């Protein structure tokens, strides 16, 4: 890896000022370059979680074990559907290479014992030796994952793929697909600013060199990192990730939508990415976030339920991150736009959508229907 050099935003390509609105209608009429083309709901972003969807090995749903998450195969499989972005997790190895991997640790087996190694304590060559190998005839070390009940399970999926770097993703993933880059840090570790700065500069160096005109959104649960990456560049929007009050952390900035708004406003960030349960518990927060000129995206298991996604569209949420890429993207395209609307043009469709306004009382009533709709959806064959 080349020696890291300090830089400022002036060293970056001459791009437009960071704003989610730069991308919100980019794909509103579908995209070319071998991707599915169809009319889309303007200003409602569709984002594939970890590419084609996350892996849950103990799930009875085969879709959660179909394709290795956070892989080039997963990203390019997602690109076949009408998505705007894919979301993935980036960490930096000991020798300063940004790699794509969700978990803080690598789990593998040696002499019959499962051990763990932190991704950030591995050099790139060590990191890449786990899982399937690109070289023909070369066998990688077996990957494991820890289940919620504490058991270790081999990371077996229907279609496996090698681990990859951020640079490889820029070079080898369908160029029209936007990247929602989650800057991954340990939830319970205190980071010094100089360390955060170094990590973020390593990542930005790759982004500035290889992004070209690909849409980029940065997001992170680490509030200091969110504000710092905003200071280091102003080409790409930065969003603060939050559980929206569904979990409690020592750092109070992570414990509510209200605190998330403060983080964004203090750091001049562009928006919030919240666990959808937090938004459904506090629907009034949506209008507050909008009045603060912040965008709002959501993630979580409920985003795999079409009724919950449509509810968010009605609420004025800007986009959703979900696992069931084929089902949700096609539902939005095929079912959330009436056929006659789909052919009257984006301007008229935008006018029609702008009329879908609800009072807090009406939204509260609609939100009460969500649990019933979700249960009904689960019971369907």
Secondary structure, DSSP 8 states (H G I E B T S, - for coil): --------GGGS-------THHHHTTTTT---TTS------TT-EEEEETTT----TT-S-GGGGSB-TTSHHHHHHHTTSS-SEEEEEEEE-TTS-EEE-SSSEEEEEETTEEEEEEGGGS-HHHHHTBSS-SSTT---B--EEE-TTS-EEE---SB----EEHHHHHHHS-TTSEEEEEE---TT----HHHHHHHHHHHHHHHHHH-TT--EEEEES-HHHHHHHHHH-SSSEEEEEE-TTSS--SSGGGS-HHHHHHHHHHHT--EEEEEHHHHHHTTHHHHHHHHTT-EEEEESGGGGSHHHHHHHHHHT--EEEES-HHHHHHHHHHHSS-HHHHTS-HHHHHHHHHT----HHHHHHHHHTHHHHHHHHHH--
